[in-house]
Amino acid sequence: MKSNNTKIRKTLALLFDMFQSHNKLSITDIMKLLRCNRTSAYNYLKRLENAGYVFKKIQENNRTFYSLVSTDDQIPELISYTPMTADVLRKFAIIRELQNGPIKKDTFRNHFTIYKSEEIHDGDGRIPLDIKITQYYNLLNDLLNEGEIVLNAADQKYYLTGKSIPLQIRLHEDNLINLQIKLSTINAGIPYYEQLQELYSKINILLGNLDHDIPNVQNYLIYGKKMNGLSASSVQLNKITDCDYKNKILCITYFNSHNDTLTSYIATGMIIYSVEKDKFYLLGAEYPDGIVSSNQRHTIIDIANITHVYNIDAVHTCYHSAYFQTMFDDMFSISVEPPTKVIVAFERAANIERKIKYLQMQRKNARVQIQDDTILYTDKISGLADFAQYLRQFGRSAHVITPLSLRERMQKSVELSLTRYKEDSECSKLL
C-alpha cells in the first residue's frame, strides 16, 4: 500500500506547469503563485529535483532565479496516486492492529472476524473484515510484498516497517533510563535499526548522556531541553551552501541582536550547530575594511539572521583550518573571546560526578581530578558567560578557584544566574 499525499502531488504538478509557462521563477515568485511560505517553496522545488528534473540557477541583481532545463511532456509520478479502494481500507485495518505491537503469526488471524457463512461478528473485540479467508491472506501477502509489514523469522511475529505509517512508541518517563540502556546494545540487522538508533540519540540528549558516535552534538551538553529549531535555519543554510563558501569569500547581509542590518565580507571557518542554543552559526574571519585590507577579525553570525549571501572571486583557506578547529575546541558555547584557564571545585556526589564526567568527555582540554570529597575540574574555555550559566545547575556545590579577577567575574555570573533561577521558580509557583 503506497501512501501518497494528493495535495502535495497536485501542488507539484501545478509548479511544473508554472515552470513550463514561465522562463524563470524566483523563490518569491513560487511563494506567491502557490500561496506558501519560503520553506515550503524550497521543499517543493527540491521534490521536483528528486523526481529527476534539472534546474539552472540564474543570478540577477543579487536575486536567484530557477529555470527548468530538462522536462518531459508528462509527469505521471507527480500527479498519480493510489485510489481509496476497499482493499486499501482493509489493509489499513490490518496495519492499525500492528501499531499496538508485534503479533505472532499463528494468532494474528484471531484478531479479525472474517465474514463467511459459518463465522459472524460476535462482538468479542475482534476487527470485522468483509472478506473471506482467502482474500484476507492475499491482502496479508500484499502487505509483505509491498514492504509495509515484515515477518521476523526468529520469533515468527509480524512487525510494522514504518514505510507508510509512522511507528508509534509510547513511553512513560520512569522507563526512559531503562530504554536507553536497552537501546545501547542494539546492533545492525535487527528490525527498525535506523529508527531505534535515532531514538537512542534523542534519549541520550534528554538524559545528558552524549555518546561519541552521536553526530552533531559534540562539545555541548543539554539537560531536559526539547529540540524544536534544528531546521529553523534551513532556508538560510541553503543560501550559504549554494555558494562556494569553502573556497570563496562570502558577502553576507544579516541583522544583529539590535536588529541593525549589516553587510560583511567573511571567509568561512566553520558552520556550527549548537545543541544548547538550538541554532546554526557561521564562524569565520571578517574583513571590516573590505577584502583589499589584510585586517581581519573573528566573527560569529546567527545563520537564522542572514538575509542575502553571494560569493565573490576572492579565495580563502580558512575553512576547517587548524586555527578555527582549535578555536572551536576551546568554545564552551558560541564565543570568539580569548580562551581562559578555569578551575572549579565541586562537592563530590554521585549525580554531580556523573555530570562532570560527561562534560569532560565533550571537552578536548578538560581534566578531572577526584580528591576525597572534592572534584577538581580544569579546562581552557572561551565563553565564560555560558560556562557560568552551566554551573548554575550545581548551586553552591560549585566553587570557582581560578585567579581572583576571573573568580569574581564568574562567581558574580553564577550568583546572578542562581538569583534569576530562584526568581523564576518563585514566579512559577505564583502562576
Buried (B, 14 or more C-beta within 10 A) or exposed (E): BEEEEEEBBEBBBBBBEBBEEBEBBBBEBBBEBBEBEBBBBBBBBEBBEEEEBEBEEEEEEEEBBBBBEEEEEEBEEBBEBEEEEEBBEBBBBBBEBBEEEBBEEEEBBEBBBBBEEEEEBEEEEBBBBEBBBEBBEEBBEBBBEBEBBBBEEEEEBBBBBBBBBEBEEEEEEEEEEEBBEEBEEBEEEEBBEEBBBEBBBBBBBBBBBBEEEBEEBBBBBBEEEEEEEEEBBBBBBBBBEBBBBBBBBBBBBBBEEEEEEEEBBBBBBBBBBBBBBBBBBBBBBBBEEEBEEEEBEBBBBBBBBBEBBBBEEBEBEBBBBEEBEEBBBBBBBBBBEEBBEBBBBBBBEEEBBEBBBBBBBBBBBBEBEEEEEEBBBBBBBBBBBBBBBBBBBBEEBBBBEBEEEBBEBBBEBBEEBBEEBEEEEEEEEEE
